[in-house]
Amino acid sequence: MPYANLLAELKRRNISQETLSKTLGVSPNTLTNKLKGKSDFSLKEIKIIKNDVLNKQCDFDYLFKD
């Protein structure tokens, strides 16, 4: 999976993909497609993940490394 580090950080913080999809305002299927690399995260979504969901505790390059 292209976003293994992002998934690991979510798991470490007990944040489910369902919760993340609600936070981003996308369907669970849309989030799955983004996590599988079938579609891209928007800049707005990336900022929400980094700043709000993970509280600025992870580096962008680490989270979105493919």
Buried (B, 14 or more C-beta within 10 A) or exposed (E): EBBEBBBEBBEEEEBEBEEBBEBBEBEEEBBBBBBEEEEEBEEEBBEBBBEEBBEEEBEEEEBBEE
